Amino acid sequence: MMSTASALSCSLKYHLAFGLRFPQNHALCRHNGARITTSRSFAVTMAATSTTPLEVCVKASVTTPNKLGDCPFCQRVLLTFEEKHLPYDMKLVDLANKPEWFLQISPEGKVPVAKLEEKWVPDSDVITQSLEEKYPDPPLVTPPEKASVGSKIFTTFIGFLKSKDPADGTEQSLLNELSSFNDYIKENGPFINGEKISAADLSLGPKLYHLEIALGHYKKWSVPDTLPYVKFYMETIFLMDSFVKTRASPDDVIAGWRPKVMG
């Protein structure tokens, strides 16, 4: 797996990474008549404290059979597994046709859901916190005073993406949040907690990935060159092996946001 130091030393031409494919060798199975996909364990090195792969339900691709879908919250959980070197088995769930077995473990029909200590746990916040408590090494804790850095970027991105009025201020709101993040990373980076990646980066990274693809497609918009530290941060995160391994395809991201844009 590429270390954060290796990621920082890359050329940062992350678009080259788009040629890589999500790992294959999936095993198909059936559960209560519904087709699901259970992948092999993706983490190369098993944590000493865990020898049994942890089960996690995530969104399935809507564009390519047996591939991971476009949920940034699912990717956050998968990134945590990867960065903690925990073995895991994915169950890809078709959210447009949710099987009964899935609704039994996730009554609200939401992903991600992970099985921890024989209990199915929903919500990426809860899952990642539980993983940190149970598997503290390597640590991914973000200090409380830094945990909210960049936290408003995602909501302002959605506002701008859905906007039909160029003069409604939504673009400027997003630029303001990105500018604040740019200043923070300039003084405190390369990551939110300094030299080492932490939980806050694993949460923000997938959201920035969606921002870049969705705004590029639907608005022909990209992060301006006047925010070089934001661009550097994004490129560094996107080049990490764990990120490349757990990201959705651009086509899935585009398809995932289409209802919000068109609606």
N, C-alpha and C positions, 0 to 999 in steps of 0.2 A: 504494500500500500504506500502511496506517495506520502511522505511526511509533510508537515506544514512548511518546514524549511525547504524541502525540495520544491514544493509548490511555489514558494516565493522566488526561487531561483529560475523558474521557467521563463520563457520568452513572453508569456502572457498573451499569446495569440490563441485565446481559448476557443476561437471558432474552429480550430483544427480538431478539437476534442469532439466536435459534433459527429465526426466520422465513426466514432466508437459506438459499439452496440451494447445494449444491456445484456448481461450474461444470460446464456441460454441453458440448455439441458434441463428443461422443465419436465416435471412428471405430472401427467394428467390423472385426475381421479374424479370420482363422482360421489356426491354427498346428498342424500335425500333427493336424488333425481336431478340435482342442479350441478352443472359443470363448474368446477373451480380448478385453479391451478396452484399446485404447491411446488415452490422452487426448492432447489438445493440450498444449503446454508451458504451464504455469500461471504461471511467473514472468514478470512484465511486463517487467522490465528485465534483459537478458542481461548476465552478467558479462563484462568485457572479455577475460578469459582463457578464456572458453568460448563458442563459437558453435554447437556441436552439442549438442542436448538430451541430457542424461544419462538412461539407461534405468534404471528401478527397478521391481521387482516388489513389489506390496503386496497385502494381503488385500482381496478383493471383498466387497461387502455381501451379507448373507444375507437381507435383507428387500426390497431394491430393486435391480432389474437395472441393471448398468453404473454402479454407484456405489461409492465407497470404503467399505471395511469398518471394523471397530472395533478394529484393532490399535494400541495406544498407541506401540509401537516403530516401526511404519510412520509414524505421524504425526510422531514425533520426527525421522525422516529427511526427511520432506517439509517440515517446519518449517525445517530447516536449509537445504534448497534455497531455500525462499522468503526466509528472512532474509538469505541470501547472494546473492539475486537471480540464482540459477542456473536456466537453462532445463532442464526435465526432461519426460520422457515416462513416464507410468505404465502398467504392465501389471497389470490387475486379475486376480488369481488366485483361483479357487474352491478353497479349501483342503479342501473336502469331496470334491472330485473333481479332484485335482491332475493336470494334463496331463503327458504324458511329457516334452515340451520343458522344462517347469519343473523336473522332477525331475533332468534332466540338468545343469542349472545350479545346482540346490539339492538335492543328494541327500537331505538330511534333511527336505526338504519345508517348510522354514521361510521366513518372510518377516520383515523386508524383505531383499531382495537387490538390490544396485546394481551396474551395470556401470561400472567405473572403469578407465581405461587398458586397455580391451579385456579386462578380467578381471572376472568376476562375484564380488562381495565380499558375504558374509553378515554379519549381526550389526550392530545399530544402533550399538553402541559403536565398532566398527571403521570402519563407513561414515562416521559423523560425524567421527571423528578424521582419516580420510583426506581428507575434504572440507576440513577446517580446514587441513591441511598443504598441499593443492594449491591451495586458494582462500582465502588468509588474509585477504582484504579483502572485506567488513568482518569484523573479528575477532569470534569468539564464544567465545574461550577463557575457561574458568572457572579461576581460580587454584587450584592443588592443595589449598590449605587450606580452600577453600570448596566443592570439587567434591562432597563427600559430604553437604552440607546438605540435609535433607529426604529423604535416600535410604532411610530405613526406613519412610516413610509408606506406600509401596505394599504392602509385605509385611504390615504390620499391618492395612491396609485389607482385604486378601484374607482374613486370619485372622478378622476380625470379620464379613465378608460370609458366610463359610462356616459360621460358628458357629451351633450350634443351642441353645446353653446361654447364657442371658443373664447368668449369674453366673460365666462362665469367665474373665473378665478381658480378653477380646479387645477389647471396646469401650474399656476404660480404656487399654490399650496404644496403641490408635490415638490416643486423646485426648492421651496423653502426648507422642507424636511430633508431633502437630499443635500442641500447646502450645509445645514447644521451637522449632518452626518459626515460630510466631507471635512469640515473643520475639526470634528472630533477625531476622526481617523488620522488626520494630519498631525495632531498633537499627541495622540495616544496609541496609534496603530502599531503594527499593520492590522491587528484584529481588535475586536471590541474590548477584550481584556488584555490588550498589549501584545506580547510576543507569541502567546499561545492561543490556539483556537478554544472557544468555550461554547456552552449551550446557546448563548445569545446569537452567535454566528450561525449555528446549525439551524436556528429558527429563522433568521433573517435571510440567509443565503438562498433557500428555495423561493422565497417571496420575490427577491430581486431577479431571480431567473425568470419567474413569471412576468414580472414587470418588463424586463428587456424584450422578451419574445412577444408578449401581447401588445405592448405599445408600439413595438416596431412593426407589427403586422397591421394592427387596426388604426394606428394614428401616424404611422411613418415617423415615429418619434424615438429618440435615443437620448441617453444621459449625455449632457453637453460636455465638451472638452474643458470647460471652465471648472469642472468638478473632477479633477484627475485622481484624487484619492478614493472617491467613490468607484471610479472605473477600475482602478488598481485593485481595490478590495473585491469587486465583483469578479474580475478576471482570475484573481488568486483563488477565491473560493471555487469557482467553476472548474478550475483545472485540477482540483484535488481528486485523487483516485476514488475516494469514498463518494464524492459528489457525482462524478461521471458514472459510477456504478449504480447510483440510486435515482438518477434524474429521469424525468419523463421526456418523451420525444417532443420537439417543437410542434409537430402536428397535433399532438394531444393537448398541449398547452393552448394552442390556438382554438381547437375545438371546445375545450373546457370553458373558455371565456366567451365563446360566441353568444350563448343565451343572454348574458348580461349586456353585451354590446348591442345586440339586435333588439333586446327587450326594452 
